[in-house]
Amino acid sequence: MDIFQSIKDKSFVNKVIFPGGGTFYPPSNRMGAYNLIWLTNNSNHSYPNIWIPRQSNGVILYNHGNGGTLRDWYALLKFYSERFDVAVFGVEFPGYGPAEG
């Protein structure tokens, strides 16, 4: 076995490049102050999205980076919603947390 295969087998690369903790999403569609909305893509994979509703004329569409899952960024999404007085829709990426793909 070469060194690269050994590193891959121990998920070292995944831990360095994708450091998110794989945050658990409860099965409920309603989580506190926001809604968890499960959508299905063209490949029939399900993925969670966070909707923070607000009576406003604007919506922020938020896509997180590779440093965690969407749930890890909830505090920031809530801040944006309150600070800018807008609704927020956050999209999870395939393969992050409970998202399939």
Residue pairs with C-beta under 8 A, 6 or more apart in sequence:
1 9
7 13
17 66
18 66
18 96
19 66
19 67
19 68
20 66
20 67
20 68
20 69
20 72
20 96
20 97
21 68
21 69
21 72
22 69
22 96
22 97
23 68
23 69
23 71
23 72
23 97
24 71
24 97
24 98
25 31
25 36
25 48
25 71
25 97
25 98
26 36
28 36
29 35
29 36
29 37
29 38
30 36
33 52
33 78
34 50
34 51
34 52
34 53
34 74
34 77
34 78
35 50
35 51
35 52
35 53
36 48
36 49
36 50
36 51
37 48
37 49
37 50
37 51
38 46
38 47
38 48
38 49
39 46
39 47
39 49
40 46
40 47
41 47
41 94
41 101
43 101
45 94
45 99
45 100
45 101
46 99
46 100
47 91
47 92
47 93
47 94
47 99
47 100
47 101
48 70
48 71
48 92
48 97
48 98
48 99
49 70
49 89
49 90
49 91
49 92
50 70
50 71
50 74
50 77
50 88
50 89
50 90
50 92
51 87
51 88
51 89
51 90
52 77
52 78
52 81
52 87
52 88
52 89
52 90
53 87
54 81
54 85
54 86
54 87
54 88
56 85
56 86
56 87
57 86
58 84
58 85
58 86
58 87
59 86
59 87
59 88
59 89
60 77
60 80
60 81
60 84
60 86
60 87
60 88
60 89
61 89
61 91
62 73
62 77
62 80
62 88
62 89
62 90
62 91
63 90
63 91
63 93
64 70
64 72
64 73
64 90
64 92
64 93
68 96
69 92
69 96
69 97
69 99
70 90
70 91
70 92
70 96
70 97
71 97
73 90
77 88
77 90
78 88
80 86
80 88
81 87
81 88
92 99
93 99
94 100
94 101
95 101
